[in-house]
Amino acid sequence: MNCKQPPLFFGLITAVALLVLPLQASAVDLYRYINDEGNTVVDYQVPPEYVKKGYEVLNDEGVVVRVVPRELTEEEQKEADARKRLEQEALAEQQRLREWDEALLLRYSTIEDIEAAQERALRDLRIRVSILKSNKRSLKQQVENYQAQAAEMERMGKQVDEARLQAIADLQSEIAISDRAIADRDAEIKEVQAAYEADIERFSVLLDMVEFRRKMMAQQRAEKQKNMREDPRR
C-alpha cells in the first residue's frame, strides 16, 4: 500500500529545519585575544601566532566560558616546576610524619616503652655480633694451628701438602666473610639506635603537643565556667 504524505507535512518539516539551523549556527564559540597592536580582537578562531599568548573562549552571549593562559617562558616553566616539586615534597613529608605519629601512638604509651623496645632490639643484634666474633676467633685459631703445622713441616725439610694450604686459604676466606658480617651488624646497630632515638624525640614532641592541647582545653573550660558564673543568663 503506497501512502503519500500531504504537502502540508513536508512544509512543516522544512520550516522547523530552517528555524533550527540558525540556532545551531549561533551556538559556535567565539575567541577573544590581543593582537600585536595591543587591540582586543573577537573572532571565530585564534590565529596560530597568537595562541601562545593566551585567549578567552566566549559563548554566543559573550560570556567567558574558558580562559587559556599564555604559554610560560622557559624560565617561568622552570620556576613553576620547582614550586610544584616543593609542594609535592611538602605533602610527602606531611604524610610521612602523619604515618610516623600514628605508628608511634599505636605501639607506645610512654617513652619508657620505646627505650625498652630499643634495648631488646640492640641486645639481639649484639648477641649476633658476639656469636660472629666467637666464630671468627675459632677460625683464626684453626688457621694458626694449620700455619704452625706447615712451619714445622718446613723446618723438617718437608713440603707442605696442598690440602693443608687449601684449608688455610678456605679458613682465611671464612674469616673475611665474618669480618664483613660483623661490620654489617655494627652498622645495623647504629641504624637501629638512631631510629629509636628519633622515635623517642618525635614521641616527646607528640607528648608536648598533647599536654599543650590539654592545658588549652582546660583553660577554655575554666573561662567558660567563669563567664557562666558572672552572667547566669548564659
C-alpha positions as CSV (number, residue, x, y, z in Angstrom):
1,M,0.0,0.0,0.0
2,N,1.5,3.3,-1.0
3,C,0.7,6.2,1.4
4,K,1.6,9.7,0.3
5,Q,2.3,12.4,2.9
6,P,0.3,15.6,2.4
7,P,2.2,18.7,1.2
8,L,1.5,20.4,4.4
9,F,3.6,17.8,6.3
10,F,6.7,18.5,4.2
11,G,6.1,22.2,4.6
12,L,6.2,21.9,8.4
13,I,9.4,19.9,8.4
14,T,11.1,22.4,6.1
15,A,10.0,25.3,8.4
16,V,11.3,23.6,11.5
17,A,14.7,22.8,9.8
18,L,15.0,26.4,8.8
19,L,14.4,27.6,12.3
20,V,16.8,25.1,13.9
21,L,19.8,25.8,11.5
22,P,20.3,29.4,12.6
23,L,20.1,28.4,16.2
24,Q,22.8,25.8,15.7
25,A,25.0,28.2,13.8
26,S,24.7,30.9,16.5
27,A,25.9,28.4,19.2
28,V,29.5,28.5,17.8
29,D,32.1,29.7,20.3
30,L,33.9,32.9,19.9
31,Y,37.5,33.7,20.8
32,R,38.9,36.9,22.3
33,Y,42.6,37.7,22.2
34,I,45.1,40.6,22.0
35,N,46.9,41.2,18.7
36,D,50.4,42.6,18.2
37,E,49.0,46.2,18.2
38,G,47.5,45.6,21.7
39,N,43.9,45.6,20.4
40,T,41.3,43.2,21.7
41,V,40.0,41.0,18.9
42,V,36.9,38.8,18.9
43,D,36.8,36.2,16.2
44,Y,35.7,32.7,15.4
45,Q,39.3,31.4,15.7
46,V,42.6,32.4,17.1
47,P,45.5,32.8,14.6
48,P,48.3,30.4,15.3
49,E,50.8,33.2,16.1
50,Y,48.5,34.4,19.0
51,V,47.7,31.0,20.6
52,K,50.8,31.1,22.8
53,K,49.8,34.5,24.2
54,G,46.6,33.1,25.6
55,Y,43.0,33.8,24.8
56,E,39.4,33.6,26.1
57,V,36.6,31.4,24.9
58,L,33.2,33.1,24.8
59,N,29.7,31.6,24.3
60,D,27.1,33.1,21.9
61,E,26.1,35.6,24.6
62,G,29.6,36.9,25.0
63,V,30.2,35.3,28.4
64,V,33.7,33.9,29.1
65,V,33.4,30.1,29.5
66,R,37.1,29.3,29.5
67,V,40.4,31.1,29.8
68,V,43.5,29.7,28.2
69,P,46.6,31.2,29.8
70,R,49.6,32.3,27.9
71,E,52.4,29.8,27.4
72,L,55.1,30.2,30.0
73,T,58.7,31.1,29.2
74,E,61.4,28.6,29.8
75,E,62.5,30.4,33.0
76,E,58.9,30.6,34.2
77,Q,58.3,26.9,33.4
78,K,61.4,26.0,35.5
79,E,60.1,28.1,38.4
80,A,56.6,26.5,38.1
81,D,58.2,23.0,38.1
82,A,60.3,23.9,41.1
83,R,57.3,25.2,43.0
84,K,55.3,22.1,42.1
85,R,58.2,19.8,43.2
86,L,58.5,21.6,46.6
87,E,54.7,21.3,47.1
88,Q,54.9,17.6,46.4
89,E,57.8,17.2,48.7
90,A,56.0,19.1,51.5
91,L,52.9,16.9,51.0
92,A,55.0,13.8,51.1
93,E,56.7,14.9,54.3
94,Q,53.3,15.7,55.9
95,Q,52.2,12.2,55.0
96,R,55.4,10.6,56.4
97,L,55.0,12.5,59.7
98,R,51.3,11.6,59.9
99,E,52.0,7.9,59.4
100,W,55.0,8.0,61.8
101,D,52.9,9.7,64.5
102,E,50.1,7.1,64.1
103,A,52.6,4.2,64.4
104,L,54.2,5.7,67.5
105,L,50.9,6.3,69.3
106,L,49.7,2.9,68.3
107,R,52.8,1.0,69.6
108,Y,53.8,3.0,72.6
109,S,52.3,4.7,75.6
110,T,55.4,6.2,77.2
111,I,59.0,7.0,76.4
112,E,60.0,4.1,78.6
113,D,58.2,1.7,76.3
114,I,60.3,2.9,73.4
115,E,63.5,2.7,75.4
116,A,62.6,-0.9,76.4
117,A,62.0,-1.8,72.8
118,Q,65.3,-0.2,71.8
119,E,67.1,-2.3,74.4
120,R,65.6,-5.5,73.2
121,A,66.4,-4.8,69.6
122,L,70.0,-3.8,70.4
123,R,70.5,-6.8,72.7
124,D,69.5,-9.2,69.9
125,L,71.9,-7.5,67.5
126,R,74.8,-7.5,70.0
127,I,74.2,-11.2,70.6
128,R,74.6,-11.9,66.9
129,V,77.8,-9.8,66.8
130,S,79.1,-11.8,69.8
131,I,78.4,-15.1,68.0
132,L,80.1,-13.9,64.8
133,K,83.2,-12.7,66.8
134,S,83.3,-16.1,68.6
135,N,83.2,-17.9,65.3
136,K,85.9,-15.7,63.9
137,R,88.2,-16.5,66.9
138,S,87.6,-20.2,66.3
139,L,88.5,-19.8,62.6
140,K,91.7,-17.8,63.4
141,Q,92.7,-20.5,65.9
142,Q,92.3,-23.1,63.2
143,V,94.4,-21.0,60.8
144,E,97.1,-20.6,63.4
145,N,97.1,-24.4,64.0
146,Y,97.5,-25.1,60.3
147,Q,100.2,-22.5,59.9
148,A,102.1,-23.9,62.9
149,Q,101.9,-27.4,61.3
150,A,103.1,-26.0,58.0
151,A,106.0,-24.2,59.6
152,E,107.0,-27.4,61.5
153,M,107.0,-29.3,58.2
154,E,109.2,-26.8,56.5
155,R,111.7,-26.9,59.4
156,M,111.8,-30.6,59.0
157,G,112.5,-30.2,55.3
158,K,109.2,-31.5,54.2
159,Q,106.9,-29.8,51.6
160,V,103.6,-28.5,52.9
161,D,100.8,-30.5,51.3
162,E,98.3,-28.8,49.0
163,A,95.3,-29.9,51.2
164,R,96.7,-28.1,54.2
165,L,97.4,-24.9,52.2
166,Q,93.9,-25.0,50.7
167,A,92.5,-25.4,54.2
168,I,94.3,-22.3,55.4
169,A,93.0,-20.4,52.3
170,D,89.4,-21.5,52.9
171,L,89.6,-20.5,56.6
172,Q,91.0,-17.1,55.8
173,S,88.1,-16.6,53.3
174,E,85.6,-17.5,56.0
175,I,87.3,-15.0,58.3
176,A,86.9,-12.3,55.7
177,I,83.2,-13.2,55.4
178,S,82.9,-13.0,59.2
179,D,84.6,-9.6,59.2
180,R,82.1,-8.3,56.7
181,A,79.2,-9.8,58.6
182,I,80.4,-8.1,61.8
183,A,80.8,-4.8,60.1
184,D,77.2,-5.1,58.7
185,R,75.8,-5.9,62.2
186,D,77.7,-3.0,63.7
187,A,76.3,-0.7,61.1
188,E,72.8,-2.1,61.7
189,I,73.2,-1.5,65.4
190,K,74.0,2.2,64.7
191,E,71.0,2.5,62.4
192,V,68.6,0.9,64.9
193,Q,69.9,3.0,67.7
194,A,69.5,6.2,65.6
195,A,65.9,5.1,64.6
196,Y,64.8,4.6,68.2
197,E,66.4,7.8,69.3
198,A,64.4,9.6,66.5
199,D,61.3,7.8,67.7
200,I,61.9,9.0,71.3
201,E,62.5,12.6,70.1
202,R,59.3,12.5,68.0
203,F,57.3,10.9,70.7
204,S,58.4,13.6,73.1
205,V,57.1,16.2,70.7
206,L,53.8,14.4,70.5
207,L,53.5,14.3,74.3
208,D,54.3,18.1,74.4
209,M,51.6,18.7,71.8
210,V,49.0,16.6,73.7
211,E,49.9,18.4,77.0
212,F,49.6,21.8,75.4
213,R,46.2,20.9,73.9
214,R,45.1,19.6,77.3
215,K,46.1,22.8,79.0
216,M,44.3,24.9,76.4
217,M,41.1,22.9,76.7
218,A,41.3,23.2,80.5
219,Q,41.8,26.9,80.2
220,Q,38.9,27.3,77.8
221,R,36.6,25.3,80.1
222,A,37.7,27.4,83.1
223,E,37.0,30.6,81.2
224,K,33.6,29.3,80.1
225,Q,32.7,28.4,83.7
226,K,33.9,31.8,84.9
227,N,31.7,33.6,82.3
228,M,28.7,31.5,83.3
229,R,29.1,32.4,87.0
230,E,29.5,36.1,86.2
231,D,26.4,36.0,83.9
232,P,23.9,33.3,84.9
233,R,21.8,34.0,81.8
234,R,24.4,32.3,79.6
